[in-house]
Amino acid sequence: NNNCPFDSTLFMLYNLWRIDPAVWTVAFNSFGNQWLDILAESFNKHIEKLYTLEEVRDYARHKMHREYPRVFVFGQETSVEAVMTKWSEHKQVFAEVDLNCDRGHSSSQSSQYCCTLQPTSTGRLPWSTLQQYIDNTPSTPLTYRGSQCSDCGDSTGQCCTYKVAPPFVTILAAFTPAPPDPVVHLMAAGERTEYRLAGVVYYGTHHFTARFVDPQGQVWFNNGIATGQHAILQGLIDDMDMSVDKSGKERDVFVYHRADI
């Protein structure tokens, strides 16, 4: 019934929102995203004991199925990446990708509204940490055939410019070797913004689990099948490997929140 990916994502986002409901309601609403608006309103009603979190989950799950029946299909596995991509959409452009050459020619390639990063190769620029990948993205040399400048024929580089620093950023981490850094910095709109790890979703044996990091650095674990709504305190973030859960499930999605919220 596809509860599992929604359980893990709601576990992280609800606990993030619960840090300061008033502040995070505004933060969710700032995305201009109907899904985060629904979550913020529903979380407030949960606090008022009008809804259970299971009812919030089921409402969101059914509504997403109605809106995107080919993506969120009942009876088939749903990915956390698909859920968080929808929930991370912003009303403004999050990132712009251009191709630039040394002679100053530039051509626009794409505009991205989803506040997500998916670490991939950055060509000749190596990286082993998430921060190194982020720092490489403003200028990635291109070496494949056909990557020359269309105006002058010189070699080009791909430039990713981050236009906004949203309240939280989602990292699609299933295919990255990098562990989740406790803190990363994103240069957006000309300012360097600090983000702290809010949580990790893990996947393995057709099942998702999640960890949430509270403001004191304590790590809470949730396995919807085994623990329901309840979370288990596992220790401090500095004392554990956040790349895998204790059963060996691998990292799938990281969520980072702004340090100033």
MARKE-789469 format. One record per atom (N, C-alpha, C): x, y, z; residue in one letter. Coordinates in steps of 0.02 Angstrom, whole numbers. Layout:
BEGIN
NODE      c1      c2      c3  resn
NODE       X       Y       Z     A
...
END
This chain:
BEGIN
NODE      c1      c2      c3  resn
NODE      41     -61       0     N
NODE       0       0       0     N
NODE      42      63       0     N
NODE     108      55      -7     N
NODE     153     112     -16     N
NODE     158     158      45     N
NODE     143     134     105     N
NODE     150     176     164     N
NODE     223     191     179     N
NODE     267     143     166     C
NODE     335     144     190     C
NODE     374     208     171     C
NODE     376     228     107     P
NODE     413     289      91     P
NODE     383     352     122     P
NODE     317     352     131     F
NODE     285     409     163     F
NODE     298     410     238     F
NODE     300     352     270     D
NODE     317     349     341     D
NODE     385     380     354     D
NODE     435     361     314     S
NODE     503     384     327     S
NODE     512     458     313     S
NODE     482     482     258     T
NODE     489     553     243     T
NODE     450     597     292     T
NODE     390     575     310     L
NODE     351     613     359     L
NODE     385     613     427     L
NODE     417     558     445     F
NODE     453     555     508     F
NODE     505     611     511     F
NODE     543     620     457     M
NODE     593     673     456     M
NODE     562     742     455     M
NODE     515     754     410     L
NODE     487     821     402     L
NODE     445     841     461     L
NODE     408     794     491     Y
NODE     368     812     549     Y
NODE     413     832     608     Y
NODE     466     795     619     N
NODE     510     811     675     N
NODE     549     875     662     N
NODE     565     889     599     L
NODE     596     953     581     L
NODE     547    1009     596     L
NODE     485    1002     574     W
NODE     434    1053     586     W
NODE     421    1061     661     W
NODE     425    1006     699     R
NODE     409    1007     771     R
NODE     460    1046     811     R
NODE     519    1059     784     I
NODE     570    1099     820     I
NODE     541    1166     839     I
NODE     506    1198     793     D
NODE     472    1262     805     D
NODE     415    1267     756     D
NODE     355    1244     775     P
NODE     299    1240     727     P
NODE     283    1307     693     P
NODE     285    1362     730     A
NODE     269    1426     699     A
NODE     320    1445     646     A
NODE     383    1438     662     V
NODE     437    1456     616     V
NODE     437    1410     555     V
NODE     429    1345     568     W
NODE     433    1298     512     W
NODE     369    1296     470     W
NODE     313    1317     498     T
NODE     254    1326     455     T
NODE     267    1380     403     T
NODE     296    1436     426     V
NODE     315    1489     379     V
NODE     367    1464     329     V
NODE     415    1425     354     A
NODE     468    1399     310     A
NODE     438    1353     256     A
NODE     394    1308     276     F
NODE     361    1264     227     F
NODE     322    1305     177     F
NODE     284    1354     201     N
NODE     243    1394     156     N
NODE     285    1435     108     N
NODE     347    1451     126     S
NODE     390    1493      84     S
NODE     409    1458      18     S
NODE     403    1392      15     F
NODE     418    1356     -47     F
NODE     366    1371    -101     F
NODE     305    1390     -81     G
NODE     251    1398    -130     G
NODE     231    1332    -160     G
NODE     232    1280    -119     N
NODE     224    1211    -140     N
NODE     161    1183    -106     N
NODE     113    1159    -145     Q
NODE      50    1136    -115     Q
NODE      60    1079     -66     Q
NODE     110    1037     -77     W
NODE     121     979     -33     W
NODE     146    1000      34     W
NODE     193    1047      36     L
NODE     217    1072     100     L
NODE     165    1113     136     L
NODE     123    1149      98     D
NODE      67    1185     128     D
NODE      20    1136     163     D
NODE       6    1081     128     I
NODE     -38    1029     157     I
NODE      -7    1000     220     I
NODE      58     985     217     L
NODE      91     956     275     L
NODE      91    1004     334     L
NODE     107    1067     322     A
NODE     108    1115     377     A
NODE      39    1122     409     A
NODE     -13    1128     368     E
NODE     -81    1133     395     E
NODE    -100    1070     432     E
NODE     -83    1012     405     S
NODE    -102     949     436     S
NODE     -63     937     501     S
NODE       1     956     502     F
NODE      40     949     564     F
NODE      10     992     619     F
NODE     -11    1053     602     N
NODE     -42    1095     652     N
NODE    -107    1064     678     N
NODE    -145    1034     634     K
NODE    -207    1001     656     K
NODE    -192     938     696     K
NODE    -136     906     682     H
NODE    -116     849     723     H
NODE    -101     872     795     H
NODE     -66     928     801     I
NODE     -50     954     867     I
NODE    -115     971     905     I
NODE    -166     993     868     E
NODE    -231    1008     899     E
NODE    -273     945     910     E
NODE    -243     887     894     K
NODE    -275     821     902     K
NODE    -336     812     857     K
NODE    -334     845     799     L
NODE    -387     837     750     L
NODE    -371     780     701     L
NODE    -306     769     688     Y
NODE    -285     715     644     Y
NODE    -231     674     679     Y
NODE    -228     610     663     T
NODE    -169     571     681     T
NODE    -118     578     625     T
NODE     -56     561     640     L
NODE      -4     563     588     L
NODE     -18     512     534     L
NODE     -50     456     552     E
NODE     -69     407     502     E
NODE    -120     436     453     E
NODE    -166     477     479     E
NODE    -215     508     435     E
NODE    -182     561     391     E
NODE    -134     597     418     V
NODE     -96     645     377     V
NODE     -60     608     321     V
NODE     -27     554     339     R
NODE       9     514     288     R
NODE     -38     489     234     R
NODE     -95     461     254     D
NODE    -140     431     205     D
NODE    -172     484     161     D
NODE    -186     542     189     Y
NODE    -214     596     148     Y
NODE    -164     618      95     Y
NODE    -101     628     116     A
NODE     -50     649      68     A
NODE     -38     595      15     A
NODE     -37     533      38     R
NODE     -24     477      -8     R
NODE     -79     470     -60     R
NODE    -141     475     -39     H
NODE    -197     468     -86     H
NODE    -201     528    -133     H
NODE    -187     587    -107     K
NODE    -190     647    -150     K
NODE    -134     645    -202     K
NODE     -75     622    -183     M
NODE     -21     617    -232     M
NODE     -37     564    -284     M
NODE     -70     510    -264     H
NODE     -91     459    -312     H
NODE    -141     488    -362     H
NODE    -187     529    -338     R
NODE    -237     559    -384     R
NODE    -204     607    -432     R
NODE    -155     645    -408     E
NODE    -122     695    -451     E
NODE     -73     663    -500     E
NODE     -38     611    -477     Y
NODE      14     579    -518     Y
NODE       4     503    -516     Y
NODE     -50     478    -547     P
NODE     -66     407    -541     P
NODE     -14     360    -571     P
NODE      27     385    -618     R
NODE      77     342    -649     R
NODE     142     341    -608     R
NODE     150     387    -563     V
NODE     210     390    -521     V
NODE     198     356    -454     V
NODE     143     374    -422     F
NODE     126     347    -356     F
NODE      71     296    -365     F
NODE      91     235    -381     V
NODE      45     182    -400     V
NODE      33     136    -341     V
NODE     -30     128    -321     F
NODE     -45      81    -268     F
NODE     -27      10    -289     F
NODE       1     -27    -243     G
NODE      19     -96    -257     G
NODE      88    -104    -287     G
NODE     123     -48    -299     Q
NODE     191     -50    -324     Q
NODE     235      -8    -278     Q
NODE     300     -23    -278     E
NODE     346      15    -236     E
NODE     349      88    -260     E
NODE     349     133    -212     T
NODE     358     204    -226     T
NODE     425     225    -196     T
NODE     463     265    -233     S
NODE     528     286    -208     S
NODE     523     348    -164     S
NODE     566     351    -115     V
NODE     572     411     -73     V
NODE     595     469    -116     V
NODE     638     455    -166     E
NODE     660     509    -210     E
NODE     602     543    -245     E
NODE     553     504    -268     A
NODE     495     532    -302     A
NODE     455     576    -254     A
NODE     445     552    -193     V
NODE     407     590    -144     V
NODE     443     655    -127     V
NODE     507     651    -110     M
NODE     543     711     -89     M
NODE     555     760    -146     M
NODE     560     735    -207     T
NODE     566     781    -264     T
NODE     504     825    -269     T
NODE     445     795    -262     K
NODE     383     835    -263     K
NODE     380     882    -204     K
NODE     400     858    -146     W
NODE     395     899     -86     W
NODE     449     952     -81     W
NODE     499     950    -125     S
NODE     554     999    -124     S
NODE     548    1051    -179     S
NODE     493    1051    -217     E
NODE     484    1100    -270     E
NODE     476    1170    -241     E
NODE     507    1219    -273     H
NODE     506    1288    -251     H
NODE     472    1332    -303     H
NODE     441    1386    -281     K
NODE     409    1432    -328     K
NODE     460    1471    -369     K
NODE     522    1477    -344     Q
NODE     575    1511    -380     Q
NODE     625    1459    -406     Q
NODE     665    1480    -454     V
NODE     718    1436    -480     V
NODE     769    1424    -425     V
NODE     783    1360    -412     F
NODE     833    1342    -362     F
NODE     903    1343    -393     F
NODE     910    1316    -452     A
NODE     977    1311    -484     A
NODE     971    1322    -559     A
NODE    1020    1357    -586     E
NODE    1025    1366    -658     E
NODE    1091    1336    -682     E
NODE    1088    1301    -738     V
NODE    1148    1270    -767     V
NODE    1163    1303    -834     V
NODE    1224    1328    -841     D
NODE    1247    1360    -903     D
NODE    1311    1327    -927     D
NODE    1324    1333    -991     L
NODE    1389    1313   -1019     L
NODE    1428    1377   -1035     L
NODE    1489    1381   -1008     N
NODE    1531    1440   -1018     N
NODE    1598    1420   -1048     N
NODE    1626    1464   -1089     C
NODE    1694    1452   -1114     C
NODE    1739    1508   -1090     C
NODE    1805    1499   -1101     D
NODE    1854    1548   -1076     D
NODE    1848    1615   -1110     D
NODE    1817    1617   -1169     R
NODE    1810    1681   -1205     R
NODE    1748    1720   -1184     R
NODE    1712    1693   -1136     G
NODE    1654    1730   -1110     G
NODE    1588    1713   -1140     G
NODE    1586    1665   -1186     H
NODE    1522    1645   -1214     H
NODE    1484    1601   -1164     H
NODE    1419    1609   -1162     S
NODE    1378    1572   -1115     S
NODE    1313    1552   -1147     S
NODE    1290    1492   -1132     S
NODE    1225    1469   -1156     S
NODE    1188    1434   -1099     S
NODE    1125    1452   -1092     S
NODE    1085    1422   -1038     S
NODE    1065    1351   -1056     S
NODE    1070    1306   -1007     Q
NODE    1054    1235   -1018     Q
NODE     989    1215    -984     Q
NODE     980    1236    -922     S
NODE     919    1215    -887     S
NODE     908    1257    -825     S
NODE     846    1259    -802     S
NODE     826    1290    -739     S
NODE     791    1237    -697     S
NODE     810    1232    -634     Q
NODE     784    1180    -590     Q
NODE     746    1212    -533     Q
NODE     683    1192    -524     Y
NODE     642    1218    -470     Y
NODE     641    1173    -409     Y
NODE     661    1111    -416     C
NODE     663    1065    -359     C
NODE     727    1078    -319     C
NODE     720    1086    -255     C
NODE     778    1100    -212     C
NODE     813    1034    -194     C
NODE     840    1002    -245     T
NODE     873     938    -237     T
NODE     942     940    -269     T
NODE     987     900    -242     L
NODE    1052     889    -272     L
NODE    1061     814    -281     L
NODE    1089     795    -338     Q
NODE    1104     725    -351     Q
NODE    1177     719    -371     Q
NODE    1221     705    -323     P
NODE    1293     704    -337     P
NODE    1311     655    -393     P
NODE    1347     681    -442     T
NODE    1370     641    -499     T
NODE    1442     660    -514     T
NODE    1469     636    -568     S
NODE    1537     651    -587     S
NODE    1545     726    -601     S
NODE    1602     753    -581     T
NODE    1619     822    -599     T
NODE    1683     822    -641     T
NODE    1686     773    -686     G
NODE    1741     771    -735     G
NODE    1809     764    -703     G
NODE    1854     809    -721     R
NODE    1923     805    -696     R
NODE    1929     828    -624     R
NODE    1875     855    -596     L
NODE    1877     878    -527     L
NODE    1854     822    -480     L
NODE    1900     792    -443     P
NODE    1879     736    -400     P
NODE    1843     761    -338     P
NODE    1803     718    -308     W
NODE    1771     734    -244     W
NODE    1758     670    -207     W
NODE    1762     674    -141     S
NODE    1747     616     -98     S
NODE    1698     633     -43     S
NODE    1683     698     -36     T
NODE    1634     719      14     T
NODE    1580     759     -21     T
NODE    1524     764      11     L
NODE    1468     802     -17     L
NODE    1487     876     -26     L
NODE    1523     904      23     Q
NODE    1543     974      17     Q
NODE    1589     984     -43     Q
NODE    1634     938     -55     Q
NODE    1678     945    -114     Q
NODE    1637     943    -178     Q
NODE    1588     900    -181     Y
NODE    1545     898    -241     Y
NODE    1510     966    -250     Y
NODE    1481     992    -197     I
NODE    1445    1057    -202     I
NODE    1493    1111    -225     I
NODE    1554    1111    -198     D
NODE    1603    1163    -217     D
NODE    1626    1155    -290     D
NODE    1621    1095    -317     N
NODE    1641    1084    -387     N
NODE    1588    1107    -437     N
NODE    1525    1108    -417     T
NODE    1471    1120    -465     T
NODE    1471    1189    -498     T
NODE    1497    1242    -468     P
NODE    1498    1306    -504     P
NODE    1543    1307    -566     P
NODE    1590    1259    -571     S
NODE    1634    1259    -629     S
NODE    1660    1188    -640     S
NODE    1626    1151    -683     T
NODE    1645    1082    -698     T
NODE    1670    1077    -769     T
NODE    1734    1063    -781     P
NODE    1759    1057    -850     P
NODE    1725    1000    -886     P
NODE    1708    1011    -949     L
NODE    1677     959    -990     L
NODE    1727     933   -1041     L
NODE    1731     868   -1049     T
NODE    1781     838   -1094     T
NODE    1750     792   -1146     T
NODE    1685     782   -1144     Y
NODE    1655     735   -1191     Y
NODE    1650     768   -1261     Y
NODE    1645     726   -1312     R
NODE    1640     750   -1381     R
NODE    1576     791   -1390     R
NODE    1583     848   -1421     G
NODE    1525     891   -1432     G
NODE    1515     942   -1377     G
NODE    1563     945   -1330     S
NODE    1557     993   -1275     S
NODE    1590    1060   -1290     S
NODE    1615    1069   -1351     Q
NODE    1648    1132   -1369     Q
NODE    1596    1188   -1375     Q
NODE    1621    1248   -1365     C
NODE    1578    1308   -1371     C
NODE    1551    1313   -1442     C
NODE    1487    1325   -1448     S
NODE    1455    1329   -1514     S
NODE    1473    1394   -1550     S
NODE    1499    1444   -1513     D
NODE    1517    1508   -1544     D
NODE    1590    1509   -1569     D
NODE    1636    1480   -1529     C
NODE    1706    1486   -1546     C
NODE    1744    1420   -1549     C
NODE    1714    1366   -1526     G
NODE    1746    1301   -1530     G
NODE    1792    1286   -1471     G
NODE    1800    1333   -1425     D
NODE    1842    1319   -1366     D
NODE    1807    1269   -1319     D
NODE    1847    1240   -1274     S
NODE    1818    1195   -1225     S
NODE    1773    1234   -1177     S
NODE    1725    1198   -1149     T
NODE    1676    1231   -1106     T
NODE    1676    1199   -1036     T
NODE    1645    1235    -990     G
NODE    1634    1210    -923     G
NODE    1561    1219    -905     G
NODE    1536    1173    -865     Q
NODE    1467    1178    -842     Q
NODE    1465    1217    -777     Q
NODE    1423    1267    -774     C
NODE    1418    1310    -715     C
NODE    1348    1303    -685     C
NODE    1345    1280    -623     C
NODE    1281    1276    -587     C
NODE    1279    1333    -536     C
NODE    1230    1376    -543     T
NODE    1222    1433    -499     T
NODE    1159    1423    -457     T
NODE    1167    1426    -391     Y
NODE    1110    1418    -346     Y
NODE    1080    1486    -333     Y
NODE    1015    1492    -346     K
NODE     982    1557    -346     K
NODE     948    1573    -279     K
NODE     927    1521    -243     V
NODE     895    1532    -178     V
NODE     924    1482    -128     V
NODE     919    1501     -64     A
NODE     940    1456      -9     A
NODE     877    1436      29     A
NODE     845    1381       9     P
NODE     781    1363      39     P
NODE     789    1339     111     P
NODE     733    1334     148     P
NODE     738    1309     217     P
NODE     768    1240     224     P
NODE     754    1196     176     F
NODE     788    1131     176     F
NODE     804    1111     105     F
NODE     854    1068      99     V
NODE     878    1042      35     V
NODE     880     966      39     V
NODE     859     934     -14     T
NODE     858     861     -18     T
NODE     916     836     -62     T
NODE     954     789     -36     I
NODE    1009     758     -73     I
NODE     988     688     -94     I
NODE     986     674    -158     L
NODE     970     608    -184     L
NODE    1034     568    -184     L
NODE    1042     525    -134     A
NODE    1108     498    -118     A
NODE    1117     424    -133     A
NODE    1069     393    -166     A
NODE    1072     320    -175     A
NODE    1134     298    -213     A
NODE    1159     339    -258     F
NODE    1215     318    -300     F
NODE    1278     358    -287     F
NODE    1282     389    -228     T
NODE    1343     426    -211     T
NODE    1383     388    -158     T
NODE    1449     386    -166     P
NODE    1491     354    -115     P
NODE    1502     397     -53     P
NODE    1484     460     -57     A
NODE    1498     507      -3     A
NODE    1451     496      56     A
NODE    1477     495     116     P
NODE    1433     492     175     P
NODE    1400     559     186     P
NODE    1348     562     227     P
NODE    1316     627     241     P
NODE    1360     670     287     P
NODE    1384     726     262     D
NODE    1421     772     305     D
NODE    1373     800     358     D
NODE    1396     808     420     P
NODE    1353     839     471     P
NODE    1332     910     452     P
NODE    1377     946     418     V
NODE    1364    1015     398     V
NODE    1390    1024     326     V
NODE    1351    1059     285     V
NODE    1374    1080     219     V
NODE    1358    1154     210     V
NODE    1392    1186     163     H
NODE    1380    1256     147     H
NODE    1362    1262      74     H
NODE    1313    1304      60     L
NODE    1290    1314      -9     L
NODE    1294    1388     -25     L
NODE    1330    1404     -79     M
NODE    1334    1473    -102     M
NODE    1273    1487    -145     M
NODE    1226    1526    -119     A
NODE    1164    1539    -154     A
NODE    1148    1614    -150     A
NODE    1130    1642    -208     A
NODE    1113    1713    -212     A
NODE    1168    1756    -183     A
NODE    1231    1735    -194     G
NODE    1288    1774    -172     G
NODE    1307    1767    -100     G
NODE    1272    1725     -62     E
NODE    1287    1717       9     E
NODE    1300    1643      24     E
NODE    1346    1631      70     R
NODE    1363    1563      90     R
NODE    1318    1544     149     R
NODE    1275    1494     138     T
NODE    1226    1475     188     T
NODE    1244    1407     217     T
NODE    1241    1402     284     E
NODE    1257    1339     318     E
NODE    1195    1296     324     E
NODE    1203    1232     308     Y
NODE    1150    1183     315     Y
NODE    1174    1127     361     Y
NODE    1129    1103     404     R
NODE    1146    1048     449     R
NODE    1103     987     432     R
NODE    1132     929     442     L
NODE    1097     867     427     L
NODE    1036     859     472     L
NODE     978     853     440     A
NODE     916     842     478     A
NODE     898     768     482     A
NODE     916     731     430     G
NODE     898     660     432     G
NODE     920     623     370     G
NODE     915     557     375     V
NODE     934     512     320     V
NODE     880     459     313     V
NODE     860     445     251     V
NODE     816     388     237     V
NODE     860     333     208     V
NODE     848     272     232     Y
NODE     886     213     210     Y
NODE     840     166     172     Y
NODE     871     125     128     Y
NODE     831      77      90     Y
NODE     868      11      84     Y
NODE     831     -43      90     G
NODE     858    -110      79     G
NODE     805    -162      92     G
NODE     809    -218      56     T
NODE     759    -272      61     T
NODE     688    -246      55     T
NODE     678    -201       7     H
NODE     611    -174      -9     H
NODE     580    -137      50     H
NODE     621    -104      89     H
NODE     595     -69     148     H
NODE     636      -7     163     H
NODE     603      46     187     F
NODE     636     108     206     F
NODE     636     116     282     F
NODE     690     143     308     T
NODE     694     165     377     T
NODE     722     237     377     T
NODE     722     269     435     A
NODE     745     339     436     A
NODE     776     356     503     A
NODE     822     404     500     R
NODE     850     435     560     R
NODE     837     510     557     R
NODE     825     539     615     F
NODE     818     612     622     F
NODE     868     637     672     F
NODE     900     694     656     V
NODE     949     724     701     V
NODE     917     786     733     V
NODE     910     785     799     D
NODE     877     842     832     D
NODE     927     899     843     D
NODE     905     957     867     P
NODE     950    1014     874     P
NODE    1008    1002     923     P
NODE    1001     953     968     Q
NODE    1055     937    1015     Q
NODE    1104     886     986     Q
NODE    1093     866     924     G
NODE    1137     817     893     G
NODE    1121     745     910     G
NODE    1063     734     943     Q
NODE    1042     666     958     Q
NODE    1009     635     896     Q
NODE    1022     571     885     V
NODE     997     536     826     V
NODE     941     489     847     V
NODE     884     497     813     W
NODE     824     457     827     W
NODE     809     413     766     W
NODE     794     350     779     F
NODE     783     301     726     F
NODE     710     281     724     F
NODE     684     274     662     N
NODE     615     251     654     N
NODE     612     197     600     N
NODE     578     143     617     N
NODE     562      89     570     N
NODE     487      79     575     N
NODE     451     106     526     G
NODE     378     107     531     G
NODE     347      40     545     G
NODE     373     -13     515     I
NODE     344     -80     525     I
NODE     353    -102     597     I
NODE     412     -90     625     A
NODE     428    -116     692     A
NODE     409     -69     748     A
NODE     414      -3     736     T
NODE     406      45     790     T
NODE     346      91     782     T
NODE     311      89     725     G
NODE     255     133     714     G
NODE     277     206     715     G
NODE     242     247     754     Q
NODE     261     318     760     Q
NODE     321     328     804     Q
NODE     338     280     845     H
NODE     388     290     897     H
NODE     459     291     867     H
NODE     502     330     899     A
NODE     572     335     878     A
NODE     616     310     934     A
NODE     672     281     915     I
NODE     720     253     962     I
NODE     782     297     963     I
NODE     801     320    1022     L
NODE     862     360    1029     L
NODE     923     314    1021     L
NODE     966     330     973     Q
NODE    1024     287     959     Q
NODE    1090     317     982     Q
NODE    1091     382     999     G
NODE    1153     412    1021     G
NODE    1163     480     989     G
NODE    1226     502     987     L
NODE    1244     567     959     L
NODE    1272     558     889     L
NODE    1259     607     847     I
NODE    1280     603     777     I
NODE    1355     595     770     I
NODE    1394     624     815     D
NODE    1467     619     810     D
NODE    1493     549     825     D
NODE    1450     507     854     D
NODE    1473     441     877     D
NODE    1449     384     831     D
NODE    1417     399     775     M
NODE    1390     345     734     M
NODE    1401     357     660     M
NODE    1399     302     624     D
NODE    1403     304     551     D
NODE    1333     315     523     D
NODE    1322     373     493     M
NODE    1256     389     468     M
NODE    1245     363     397     M
NODE    1296     329     368     S
NODE    1290     305     299     S
NODE    1244     245     293     S
NODE    1241     204     346     V
NODE    1199     144     346     V
NODE    1161     141     412     V
NODE    1103     109     412     D
NODE    1069      98     476     D
NODE    1097      33     507     D
NODE    1074      17     566     K
NODE    1104     -39     603     K
NODE    1090    -106     572     K
NODE    1040    -110     528     S
NODE    1026    -173     494     S
NODE    1062    -179     427     S
NODE    1101    -127     409     G
NODE    1139    -129     347     G
NODE    1105     -96     288     G
NODE    1046     -67     298     K
NODE    1013     -32     243     K
NODE    1055      29     222     K
NODE    1057      42     157     E
NODE    1101      94     130     E
NODE    1066     161     126     E
NODE    1106     214     128     R
NODE    1080     282     122     R
NODE    1044     290      56     R
NODE     990     328      58     D
NODE     950     340      -2     D
NODE     938     414     -13     D
NODE     920     449      41     V
NODE     906     521      37     V
NODE     933     554     100     V
NODE     966     611      91     F
NODE     985     654     147     F
NODE     941     717     145     F
NODE     923     742     203     V
NODE     889     807     207     V
NODE     930     853     252     V
NODE     944     913     227     Y
NODE     981     963     264     Y
NODE     937    1024     275     Y
NODE     941    1053     335     H
NODE     902    1114     349     H
NODE     949    1172     363     H
NODE     925    1231     348     R
NODE     965    1291     361     R
NODE     980    1297     435     R
NODE    1042    1315     450     A
NODE    1063    1319     520     A
NODE    1032    1379     556     A
NODE    1009    1428     518     D
NODE     981    1488     549     D
NODE     906    1484     558     D
NODE     876    1426     547     I
NODE     804    1418     558     I
NODE     795    1368     615     I
END
